[in-house]
């Protein structure tokens, strides 16, 4: 850790060699675009490099910290991209509420990582995890989007996560 | 709430995956410090998530490794650059004083200069008037002195006239011609005695006597039974006015001689005028 904090290039090379693939997998699952994923992976490692002092060992593993950076960077990229797209094509904006989550997921993507695990969940749980984890929507946004009460959203997500843990064991 | 219930509520997964909201995060971090079980549950889920992610890893393009590691080198260089002591050339800072204050300051300076100018002007005027005042004061003092001198002379003349016109005053004329033997050094000399017949006071009026040399003074004598009696010293500044001399009860002759300053007990100098009673 101290090597990382000192911005030791060899330490970061080690970090890249060990974790880049796992993080890249998460990025691809969110952005669903290989070209975009390359940019996001660069951004993620630059963020790790810059913010390494902010990592608190007491709050969790280094990989969890990096994974969340990867997920947040991916969602941010996706949002700025979809914002640009929506400006180009107004009709997408209008249809946003009716888009089916299953329509967005390209074939092939759902065979890797957590998405593969999500296959084992019930449809209603899968959609909520998809929106919350991969799209970064808040519980309130999901409740509005799916027209389900907020309490139900919370309960379903919690139940889905408990099952997820069992599957990952 | 039971710790086991808390752990199995899904909060652990929610927290680790970054789906917990702010309040839930704060609560969970507190629970982690308080309860080892919560911490263990978190570690367990994190580890299984990590292992799963590692297993599901997708290798990024090979060339990306070089690009990213290259970025670190560039960032390090720029970081070093940032740490280097950079001497920034600062522009000469104008004072942050607002314009209004500057105008006030400028006005104050102008007023100060103006005030100094006026001070100088009025000081010169004051000096001028002060000089003129001193001159006037001197003139006034001179006039007052003259006035008082005039009044003195005036009252002397009044006395003289009163003496001349008084029926009780005996008038004795002393002349240079009257001087016997060698005669007077100035034969045209003349003086008049006014002798009060009641009080026996003697007054003298100089009609014509040459000015004495310095150190010399005229002295009036009364000749009583052929003996000269001092009747007083003459002060030439009184002019032709009547000047009170000594009291002489009895005399046959009056004479004036020129003596040493301050006078003599018996006449030693030359006689100028003589007159009979």
Interface residues (C-beta under 8 A of the other chain):
Chain A: X7 X9 X12 X13 X16 X17 X20 X21 X22 X24 X25 X26 X28 X37 X38 X41 X42 X45 X46 X49 X50 X58 X59 X60 X61 X63 X64 X67 X68 X71 X72 X112 X113 X114 X116 X117 X132 X133 X138 X139 X157 X158 X159 X160 X161 X162 X164 X165 X168 X169
Chain B: X8 X9 X10 X11 X12 X13 X14 X16 X17 X18 X19 X21 X29 X32 X33 X42 X43 X45 X46 X47 X48 X49 X50 X52 X53 X54 X56 X57 X58 X59 X60 X61 X64 X65 X67 X68 X69 X71 X72 X73 X75 X76 X79
